[in-house]
Amino acid sequence: MFDSLTKRLNRAFKNISGKGKLTEKNMDEMLKEVRMSLLEADVNYRVVKDFIETIKEQALGQKVYDALDPAQMVLKIVRDELTNLLGSTTAEINYKEDGITTIMMVGLQGTGKTTASAKIANLMSKKQDRKVLLAACDVIRPAAIEQLQTLGKQIDVEVYTEGVQVDALTTAKNALAYAKANGYDTVLFDTAGRLHVDEELMKELEKIKKAVKPSDILLTVDAMTGQDIVNVAESFNEKLDVTGLVLTKLDGDARGGGILSVRAITHVPVKFVGTGEKIEDLDVFHPDRMAERILGMGDLLTLLEQAEEKMDLDAAEESSRRMMEGKFDLNDMLVQLEQINKMGSLSKIMKLVPGMGQMMESIDDMKADDQMKHTKAMIQSMTKFERENPDQIRSSRKRRIANGSGHSVGDVNKLLTQFEKSKKMMTMMARMSQQGQAPDMAA
Ligand code: GDP
């Protein structure tokens, strides 16, 4: 996500950090570099121009030239202005106090509208305890209804459909009546998309809008199409008054131009971002967290939220407790590997850790994933006794474990050596933290 932008921005800040007093010349060079990074990331030129001017004004106003640590101040100004650019505050869904909250999902074909409908339905029903109905109003793309039904089953949310014979408007009206009669509090309407914005589509959407009076109209836009999303958003907004954007496929967006331009130009807030193909790959959009992520400062809040959601915290806590007591064995290693697996790819996790984003470019997810699978397979081939007493694993046991898991004795040896090393390190860290000292990592 925005890897190249983050790298270039960091390079720009390096020019002024550690320089002591900031001169106007240093500042100008840095801003030139920031400007180039943003333009290269495909951010709209008007947005870039305003952004740089605001930074200049802020820098003058906050007297950075006289500051003790000007680089830190400038970085803070840039972070705050990036946050403003992304929308300042988190834009919430407009839930209705009484009656049914109706959300129309609109967007061009292939942008991820159907997937986003299911992701949002899942989030609302699982985390916000809402009773959600999905209405299949895309009667044009033949597979759309089936796709929604499959997703609905997967997330345990009912899908209302009357097939492709009934038009979208009738289906939408009937879905709303069905929701009222059956105690649903939220309906998400998955409407039809087209390859391009066209009159006929807009007319159909306007009719549905009139009939269901949506509390929100969410437009899905594909982050990978860069600045183009601004044009799409403007066309939809003109006809429909879109209330929020769902920026999909952010996982594949190396540049970030779309997300940085769209709010400033259209004034429509981003409400959610899609970060992968799986149902859970959806984040509520927080401008401040995103700004820090773009600047390579990580996003610990999101990491903690994801950990709480996806990990079995009791199991993780139990194994850390055992670790602190020096009782760490191969069972604990297996538990920890399984917990890490649940969080997703290693590089995705590390990018959320402050300062680790850049370092993690060298991680090959496929390799790391493979390594984890091999380690798990070997531990799973061990008996309970062996997992609890790795030091008792001698040659014949090693051969059996190797054969059972499809590895060589050398692999088993490597695993055991690695385990011994981590155990030593953990015991040391536990001792140090009890004594209130930082461990010497080089030992
Ligand atoms: P629709 O035509 O707009 O309804 O699009 P779909 O929901 O069918 O999605 C089109 C394709 O994009 C599918 O292959 C999805 O799996 C994929 N997709 C949707 N959202 C994301 C996302 O956030 N990240 C990635 N990598 N793929 C996504």
Boltz pocket constraint, residues with backbone or C-beta under 6 A from the ligand:
constraints:
  - pocket:
      binder: B
      contacts: [[A, 107], [A, 108], [A, 109], [A, 110], [A, 111], [A, 112], [A, 113], [A, 114], [A, 115], [A, 116], [A, 193], [A, 247], [A, 248], [A, 249], [A, 250], [A, 251], [A, 252], [A, 273], [A, 274], [A, 275], [A, 276], [A, 277], [A, 281]]
      max_distance: 6.0
